[in-house]
Amino acid sequence: MGAHLQSNPLLHDVFGFSPRAEPREKLTGAEKRMCRGAHSEGARARAAERRWGRDAKAARAGLHEF
């Protein structure tokens, strides 16, 4: 019944139903890595955050003097 309700415009009008949108195609891990290159803004922000975290951890451990 659900599949018929999805594709029948008459039932949409009668029941006030609008069919759900087609699900988006999901990216594979390899595709995600291709989209998120080493020079992207997000990658630079992640690198800066990690650098800051490493520096802060080293400072707490007394390994670096700032």
C-alpha positions as a printed NumPy array, in Angstrom:
array([[ 0.   ,  0.   ,  0.   ],
       [ 2.821,  2.418,  0.856],
       [ 4.468,  2.134, -2.566],
       [ 1.122,  2.698, -4.281],
       [ 0.446,  5.728, -2.098],
       [ 3.859,  7.154, -3.011],
       [ 3.225,  7.088, -6.762],
       [-0.514,  7.847, -7.069],
       [-1.369, 11.571, -7.458],
       [-5.108, 10.905, -6.916],
       [-4.41 ,  9.46 , -3.47 ],
       [-2.153, 12.439, -2.73 ],
       [-5.125, 14.76 , -3.346],
       [-7.654, 12.609, -1.464],
       [-5.535, 12.096,  1.646],
       [-3.584, 15.365,  1.546],
       [-0.397, 13.37 ,  1.283],
       [ 2.845, 14.538, -0.292],
       [ 5.376, 11.864, -1.201],
       [ 8.761, 11.96 ,  0.462],
       [11.695, 13.12 , -1.574],
       [14.069, 10.6  , -3.051],
       [16.847,  9.797, -0.596],
       [20.167, 11.431, -1.349],
       [22.902,  9.21 , -2.638],
       [25.411,  8.548,  0.138],
       [29.092,  9.097, -0.479],
       [31.586,  6.31 ,  0.084],
       [34.606,  6.87 ,  2.276],
       [36.838,  7.295, -0.774],
       [34.462,  9.881, -2.259],
       [34.404, 11.79 ,  1.025],
       [38.207, 11.876,  1.088],
       [38.284, 13.201, -2.478],
       [35.88 , 16.014, -1.555],
       [37.816, 16.931,  1.561],
       [41.219, 17.762,  0.139],
       [44.301, 18.712,  2.115],
       [43.97 , 22.378,  1.166],
       [40.272, 22.84 ,  1.865],
       [39.159, 25.405,  4.423],
       [37.839, 22.682,  6.704],
       [41.109, 20.757,  6.578],
       [43.088, 23.864,  7.47 ],
       [40.756, 24.591, 10.388],
       [41.021, 21.003, 11.665],
       [44.817, 21.132, 11.406],
       [44.97 , 24.429, 13.307],
       [42.704, 23.079, 16.053],
       [44.796, 19.925, 16.393],
       [48.017, 21.942, 16.46 ],
       [46.608, 24.132, 19.222],
       [45.518, 21.055, 21.18 ],
       [48.935, 19.423, 20.889],
       [50.677, 22.626, 21.96 ],
       [48.343, 23.054, 24.937],
       [48.869, 19.435, 26.006],
       [52.64 , 19.813, 25.73 ],
       [52.513, 23.029, 27.775],
       [50.522, 21.286, 30.521],
       [53.086, 18.487, 30.553],
       [55.89 , 21.042, 30.816],
       [57.478, 20.083, 27.505],
       [57.318, 23.523, 25.893],
       [57.808, 27.022, 27.132],
       [55.791, 29.688, 25.38 ]])
